[in-house]
Amino acid sequence: MLDRANGTCRETRAGVTGPLRRRSRKRCASRAAGGGRTTSDAERDPDFTLDQRGPIQPMNEFPEGEVEVEILVRSRDGLLIGRVDRVEGTPGGIRLIDYKSALHDDLPQRYERQLQLYAAMWHDTWGAWPAEARVIYPLTGAAYMVDVAASTCEGVAAEAAKLVRTMLAERRPSALARPGDVCTLCEFRPWCRPFWRTQAAEPSHAAALVRATVGFEGVVEAIDLRGENWRLMLRWRGCLVRLVLPNDRFGHLARVRQGMHLRVLDTPLRGLRQQPTASLTPRTEVFILEGAGIGEAEAR
């Protein structure tokens, strides 16, 4: 069992508000109608698929200058569903736009694949391929084009559908784990046993020092509150890791005793190879394990 003090996060989404938003939803729902069903019906009915809706109405005629927002799209088999932030009619055809509140100065692959999935689902829903797609960062003003060629998007959609079917068929969630670089984005890291086994099983100490930034588990050798800071020594992979953590942020460490296991996330290890120091970051988190952790012997 892990102990965690969770914060909250609000994500802003840019888009069109007011009368246009209300009008676009109404218009989108009327286009999706077929056999008495509408887009809003589909949202309420989890078993609704495009094949139940009747003939698809092509949107090749999407007028130049037309703007619609938050349009629901689905794959034909119903396995995939999404909502496009903004759709624009351009002289060259339909443009899909997805807004991101992140402060990236590049185009992460996951954002690119998301737009390609939207393009494939747009085709399944409306019977036409978009001409282009963009990821926009309103907070920085940056915009990136995404390749929405039919063959590319169909391949991404097929891969996603295969993954969904695999997930639905597997009864053991841990069997689906594929620890790797993607773990840096996963909020389930503190509780993911496959992740911690992979971290502990790394044979190279040099590589383990690098990977420890994502997360490392150690046994408390010493802990002391000096002034406003906790000072800890953790036994990790045969060496001692020094941590200095402010009490106002990590007050739950008052429960920690010698011999307990801690999991530390998003904290790089620097300094001496056999006695590194953990460098505090704004994202650093420390979790207390009640009971035994995942040791190196279990990992092997």
Secondary structure, DSSP 8 states (H G I E B T S, - for coil): -EE--------------THHHHHHHHHHHHHH-BTTB-HHHHHH-TT--GGGT-S----TT--TT-EEEEEEEE-TTSS-EEEEEEEEEETTEEEEEEE--S--SS--HHHHHHHHHHHHHHHHHHSS--SEEEEEETTTTEEEEE---HHHHHHHHHHHHHHHHHHHH-S-GGGG---SGGGGG-TTGGG-HHHHHHHHH---HHHHHHHTTTEEEEEEEEEEEETTEEEEEEEETTEEEEEEEETTT-GGGGG--TT-EEEEES--EEE-SSSEEE---TT-EEEEESS----HHHH-
